[in-house]
Amino acid sequence: MAGEVFAKYVRAYPQYAPNIQWSLMQKYPELRAACDEACPDHINIRKRDAIKCINGAACNFHIGYDYFADDYDVALAAVKSDPLELRYVSDRLKGDKSIVMEVVSRNGIALQFASGALKDDEDIVTAAVTQNINSIKWAGPQMLNNKRIADLVKKQNSYYLSHMGPLVLTELKILNETTVITDKEQILTLIKQNPLNYKYASPELRGCGEVLFAALDKWRQPIPGSPHLFDYIPECLLHDREVAIAAMKRDGYGLSYFPHFNNDEEVVLAATINHNGILKFAAPELYTNRNFMMRAIKIRANMLWTDQAQHFIKDPEFIDEVLATHPHYLTYFC
């Protein structure tokens, strides 16, 4: 039997016992017995080596030392090195509060790998949410209806209150999709917390310039797929040039929401300040106009990379005019 052969050589050469592959010992019990006999301390030697290796970032716990998944010391070293290694420790240690507290204090997102019981532990969830507000997604049902956790989430970013449970939202009288706010000072206060709270304003307040400009002042271009402030602007204000310019300065890619101004030079140029991909929403008579393209490129060098600029950057006179005032643009031509 192979196991017996391995065992024979371990007994003959005991110095190799601490280096025998763990998987091989699991496969052959007689080999494990021989290692235990030849070097009674081989487990502790492996453990010290594992901790040293993990602390030195020489390997990942889950690749090199997964056989210590239920060992507190090795697992603690692993999660200190990389909190997301929590996913690979044993279920017992995923329920160890000291290990999980160490983890979520460093990276709240790792809350998703904690035991169900700790996802409903207020201390753990508080630490996770404090470190990363996104971790509220993985809190347990009791914590999602915990008023103190809701207050913490609200203080950090009220947008994430959408993850909280119905009991606490009802208790706190927190906004939901059917909420309509008619008090101007109240909506202005909420907008200071999160510009998307503009959507809770009554139709009359959404049409109020002061309310809209307060929201625009706090607005930043969102991650693709996220809710967009411009979805809630009344149709009448989408025809307002002042609103269009202010909106473009905050989120140029939102030009698609203002089609009535896609041939307005000042509106489109305002959009180019923070986004070079907006020309696809502009009217052709603009991006085929030499003077307009010159202005756009001088505002944002990245405009040289757009499809709409390719015709002009083959023109020696156009190139000369750009570089005469912006010689550093040399590195943008391609």
C-alpha positions as CSV (number, residue, x, y, z in Angstrom):
1,M,0.0,0.0,0.0
2,A,1.3,3.5,-0.9
3,G,0.5,4.8,2.6
4,E,2.7,2.2,4.2
5,V,5.5,3.0,1.9
6,F,5.3,6.7,2.7
7,A,5.1,5.9,6.4
8,K,8.2,3.7,6.2
9,Y,10.3,6.6,4.7
10,V,9.0,9.1,7.2
11,R,10.2,6.9,10.0
12,A,13.5,6.5,8.3
13,Y,13.8,10.3,7.7
14,P,11.8,12.0,10.5
15,Q,13.3,15.4,9.6
16,Y,10.9,15.5,6.6
17,A,7.8,15.0,8.6
18,P,6.9,18.7,9.1
19,N,7.1,19.2,5.3
20,I,4.8,16.3,4.2
21,Q,1.9,17.7,2.2
22,W,-1.2,17.9,4.4
23,S,-3.4,16.5,1.6
24,L,-1.2,13.4,1.5
25,M,-1.6,12.8,5.2
26,Q,-5.3,13.2,4.9
27,K,-5.3,10.6,2.1
28,Y,-3.2,8.1,4.1
29,P,-3.9,7.8,7.8
30,E,-0.9,5.5,8.3
31,L,1.3,8.4,6.9
32,R,-0.3,10.8,9.4
33,A,0.4,8.4,12.2
34,A,4.0,8.0,11.1
35,C,4.5,11.8,11.0
36,D,3.0,12.1,14.5
37,E,5.3,9.4,15.7
38,A,8.4,10.7,13.9
39,C,7.9,14.3,14.9
40,P,5.3,14.9,17.6
41,D,5.6,18.6,17.1
42,H,5.1,18.7,13.4
43,I,1.7,20.3,13.6
44,N,3.0,23.2,15.6
45,I,5.9,23.6,13.3
46,R,3.5,23.7,10.3
47,K,1.4,26.2,12.2
48,R,4.3,28.5,13.0
49,D,5.4,28.3,9.3
50,A,1.9,29.1,8.2
51,I,1.6,32.2,10.4
52,K,5.0,33.4,9.3
53,C,4.2,32.9,5.7
54,I,0.8,34.6,5.9
55,N,2.2,37.5,7.8
56,G,4.9,37.9,5.2
57,A,2.3,37.8,2.4
58,A,4.2,34.9,0.9
59,C,1.0,33.0,0.2
60,N,-2.8,33.2,0.6
61,F,-4.3,31.3,3.6
62,H,-6.9,29.7,1.4
63,I,-4.3,28.4,-1.1
64,G,-1.5,27.3,1.1
65,Y,-2.9,26.7,4.6
66,D,-6.6,25.8,4.2
67,Y,-6.0,22.8,6.5
68,F,-5.8,25.3,9.4
69,A,-9.2,26.7,8.6
70,D,-10.4,25.7,12.1
71,D,-7.2,26.9,13.9
72,Y,-7.8,30.3,15.7
73,D,-4.3,31.5,15.5
74,V,-3.7,30.8,11.8
75,A,-7.2,32.1,10.9
76,L,-6.6,35.3,12.8
77,A,-3.3,35.9,11.0
78,A,-5.0,35.3,7.7
79,V,-7.9,37.7,8.2
80,K,-5.5,40.3,9.5
81,S,-3.5,40.0,6.3
82,D,-6.7,40.0,4.2
83,P,-10.1,40.4,5.9
84,L,-11.9,38.7,2.9
85,E,-10.0,35.5,3.8
86,L,-12.8,35.1,6.4
87,R,-14.7,33.2,3.7
88,Y,-12.3,30.3,3.9
89,V,-12.2,29.8,7.7
90,S,-14.3,27.1,9.3
91,D,-18.0,27.7,10.2
92,R,-17.0,27.7,13.9
93,L,-14.6,30.6,13.4
94,K,-17.0,32.5,11.2
95,G,-19.1,32.6,14.4
96,D,-16.2,33.7,16.6
97,K,-16.9,37.3,17.6
98,S,-13.3,38.3,18.2
99,I,-12.2,37.1,14.7
100,V,-15.2,38.6,12.9
101,M,-14.8,41.9,14.8
102,E,-11.2,42.1,13.6
103,V,-12.3,41.4,10.1
104,V,-15.3,43.9,9.8
105,S,-13.3,46.7,11.5
106,R,-10.8,46.4,8.6
107,N,-13.3,45.7,5.8
108,G,-17.0,45.9,6.5
109,I,-17.8,44.1,3.2
110,A,-16.5,40.9,4.9
111,L,-19.7,40.9,7.0
112,Q,-21.2,38.7,4.3
113,F,-19.0,35.8,5.4
114,A,-19.8,36.0,9.1
115,S,-22.2,33.5,10.7
116,G,-25.9,34.2,10.7
117,A,-25.8,34.9,14.4
118,L,-23.0,37.5,14.1
119,K,-24.8,39.2,11.2
120,D,-27.5,39.9,13.8
121,D,-25.0,41.1,16.4
122,E,-25.2,44.8,17.0
123,D,-21.6,45.3,17.8
124,I,-20.4,43.5,14.7
125,V,-22.9,45.3,12.4
126,T,-22.1,48.7,13.9
127,A,-18.4,48.1,13.2
128,A,-19.0,46.9,9.7
129,V,-21.4,49.7,8.7
130,T,-19.0,52.3,10.3
131,Q,-16.2,50.9,8.2
132,N,-18.2,50.5,5.0
133,I,-21.8,51.6,4.6
134,N,-22.3,49.0,1.8
135,S,-22.1,46.2,4.4
136,I,-25.6,47.0,5.6
137,K,-26.7,44.7,2.7
138,W,-25.5,41.7,4.6
139,A,-26.9,42.6,8.1
140,G,-29.3,40.1,9.6
141,P,-33.0,40.7,9.8
142,Q,-32.9,41.8,13.5
143,M,-30.3,44.5,12.7
144,L,-32.3,45.7,9.7
145,N,-35.0,46.5,12.1
146,N,-32.7,48.0,14.7
147,K,-33.2,51.7,15.4
148,R,-29.6,52.4,16.4
149,I,-28.3,50.8,13.2
150,A,-30.9,52.8,11.1
151,D,-29.7,56.0,12.8
152,L,-26.1,55.1,11.9
153,V,-27.0,54.4,8.3
154,K,-29.0,57.6,8.1
155,K,-26.1,59.6,9.5
156,Q,-23.6,58.2,6.9
157,N,-25.8,58.1,3.8
158,S,-29.6,58.1,3.9
159,Y,-29.7,56.4,0.5
160,Y,-28.8,53.1,2.1
161,L,-31.9,53.3,4.3
162,S,-33.6,51.5,1.5
163,H,-32.0,48.3,2.8
164,M,-33.6,48.7,6.3
165,G,-36.6,46.7,7.4
166,P,-40.2,47.9,7.4
167,L,-40.5,48.0,11.2
168,V,-37.7,50.5,11.8
169,L,-38.6,52.6,8.8
170,T,-42.2,52.8,10.1
171,E,-41.0,53.7,13.6
172,L,-38.6,56.4,12.3
173,K,-41.1,57.7,9.8
174,I,-38.4,57.4,7.2
175,L,-39.1,58.1,3.5
176,N,-40.4,55.4,1.2
177,E,-41.5,55.4,-2.4
178,T,-44.9,56.8,-1.6
179,T,-43.6,59.7,0.6
180,V,-44.5,63.2,-0.6
181,I,-43.0,66.2,1.2
182,T,-44.7,69.5,0.9
183,D,-42.6,71.5,3.4
184,K,-39.9,73.4,1.6
185,E,-37.4,73.6,4.6
186,Q,-37.8,69.9,5.2
187,I,-37.0,68.9,1.7
188,L,-34.0,71.3,1.5
189,T,-32.7,69.6,4.7
190,L,-33.2,66.2,3.2
191,I,-31.5,67.2,0.0
192,K,-28.4,68.3,1.9
193,Q,-28.2,64.7,3.2
194,N,-28.7,63.2,-0.2
195,P,-29.6,65.0,-3.5
196,L,-31.8,62.1,-4.6
197,N,-34.2,63.0,-1.8
198,Y,-35.4,65.6,-4.3
199,K,-37.6,62.8,-5.6
200,Y,-39.7,63.0,-2.4
201,A,-40.6,66.6,-3.0
202,S,-44.2,67.4,-4.0
203,P,-44.7,68.3,-7.7
204,E,-44.9,72.0,-6.7
205,L,-41.5,71.8,-4.8
206,R,-39.9,69.9,-7.6
207,G,-40.7,72.8,-9.9
208,C,-39.2,75.3,-7.4
209,G,-35.9,76.6,-8.7
210,E,-34.4,76.9,-5.2
211,V,-35.1,73.2,-4.4
212,L,-33.9,71.9,-7.8
213,F,-30.7,74.0,-7.7
214,A,-30.0,72.8,-4.1
215,A,-30.2,69.2,-5.4
216,L,-28.0,70.0,-8.5
217,D,-25.4,71.6,-6.2
218,K,-25.0,68.3,-4.4
219,W,-25.3,66.0,-7.4
220,R,-22.5,64.1,-8.9
221,Q,-22.5,61.8,-11.9
222,P,-23.7,58.5,-10.6
223,I,-22.4,54.9,-11.2
224,P,-24.1,53.4,-14.3
225,G,-27.3,51.7,-13.4
226,S,-27.8,53.9,-10.2
227,P,-30.9,56.1,-9.7
228,H,-30.5,59.4,-11.5
229,L,-31.6,62.8,-10.2
230,F,-32.6,64.0,-13.7
231,D,-35.3,61.3,-13.8
232,Y,-37.3,63.5,-11.3
233,I,-36.9,66.9,-12.9
234,P,-40.3,68.2,-14.1
235,E,-40.7,68.4,-17.9
236,C,-41.1,72.1,-17.8
237,L,-37.7,72.6,-16.2
238,L,-36.1,70.3,-18.8
239,H,-36.9,73.1,-21.2
240,D,-35.2,75.7,-19.0
241,R,-31.8,76.8,-20.4
242,E,-30.4,77.9,-17.0
243,V,-31.3,74.6,-15.5
244,A,-29.8,72.7,-18.4
245,I,-26.4,74.6,-18.0
246,A,-26.4,74.0,-14.3
247,A,-27.2,70.3,-14.7
248,M,-24.5,69.8,-17.4
249,K,-21.8,71.3,-15.1
250,R,-22.6,68.6,-12.6
251,D,-23.3,65.7,-14.9
252,G,-22.4,66.2,-18.6
253,Y,-23.5,62.7,-19.5
254,G,-27.0,63.8,-18.6
255,L,-27.3,65.8,-21.8
256,S,-29.5,63.0,-23.0
257,Y,-32.2,64.3,-20.6
258,F,-32.1,67.8,-22.3
259,P,-32.6,67.0,-26.0
260,H,-34.0,70.5,-26.6
261,F,-30.6,71.9,-26.0
262,N,-28.5,69.5,-27.9
263,N,-27.7,72.2,-30.5
264,D,-27.0,74.9,-27.9
265,E,-23.3,75.6,-27.8
266,E,-23.2,76.8,-24.2
267,V,-25.2,73.9,-22.8
268,V,-23.1,71.3,-24.7
269,L,-19.8,73.0,-23.8
270,A,-20.9,73.0,-20.1
271,A,-21.4,69.2,-20.5
272,T,-17.9,68.8,-21.9
273,I,-16.3,70.0,-18.7
274,N,-16.8,66.7,-17.0
275,H,-17.4,64.2,-19.8
276,N,-15.9,63.7,-23.2
277,G,-18.5,61.2,-24.4
278,I,-21.4,63.6,-24.5
279,L,-21.0,64.6,-28.2
280,K,-23.0,61.5,-29.2
281,F,-26.0,63.4,-27.7
282,A,-25.2,66.7,-29.4
283,A,-26.7,67.8,-32.7
284,P,-24.6,67.0,-35.8
285,E,-24.5,70.7,-36.7
286,L,-22.5,71.3,-33.6
287,Y,-19.8,68.6,-33.7
288,T,-19.3,69.2,-37.4
289,N,-18.7,72.9,-36.8
290,R,-15.0,73.7,-36.7
291,N,-15.3,76.6,-34.2
292,F,-17.4,74.6,-31.8
293,M,-15.0,71.7,-31.9
294,M,-12.0,74.0,-31.3
295,R,-13.8,75.4,-28.2
296,A,-14.7,71.9,-27.0
297,I,-11.2,70.5,-27.4
298,K,-9.6,73.5,-25.6
299,I,-12.0,72.9,-22.7
300,R,-11.2,69.2,-22.5
301,A,-8.2,67.6,-24.2
302,N,-9.9,64.1,-24.2
303,M,-12.3,65.5,-26.9
304,L,-9.4,64.7,-29.3
305,W,-10.2,61.0,-28.8
306,T,-13.8,61.2,-29.8
307,D,-15.1,60.0,-33.1
308,Q,-16.5,63.5,-33.8
309,A,-13.0,65.0,-33.6
310,Q,-11.3,62.6,-36.0
311,H,-12.1,64.7,-39.1
312,F,-10.5,67.8,-37.6
313,I,-7.3,66.3,-36.2
314,K,-6.3,65.5,-39.8
315,D,-6.3,69.2,-40.6
316,P,-2.8,70.7,-40.2
317,E,-4.3,74.2,-39.6
318,F,-6.6,72.9,-36.9
319,I,-3.8,71.0,-35.3
320,D,-1.6,74.1,-35.4
321,E,-4.2,76.3,-33.8
322,V,-4.8,73.8,-31.0
323,L,-1.1,73.4,-30.2
324,A,-0.3,77.1,-30.5
325,T,-2.2,77.7,-27.2
326,H,-2.1,74.2,-25.7
327,P,1.3,72.6,-26.6
328,H,0.8,70.0,-23.8
329,Y,-2.0,68.6,-25.9
330,L,0.7,66.9,-28.1
331,T,0.4,63.8,-25.8
332,Y,-3.4,63.6,-26.6
333,F,-3.2,63.3,-30.3
334,C,-3.4,59.7,-31.5
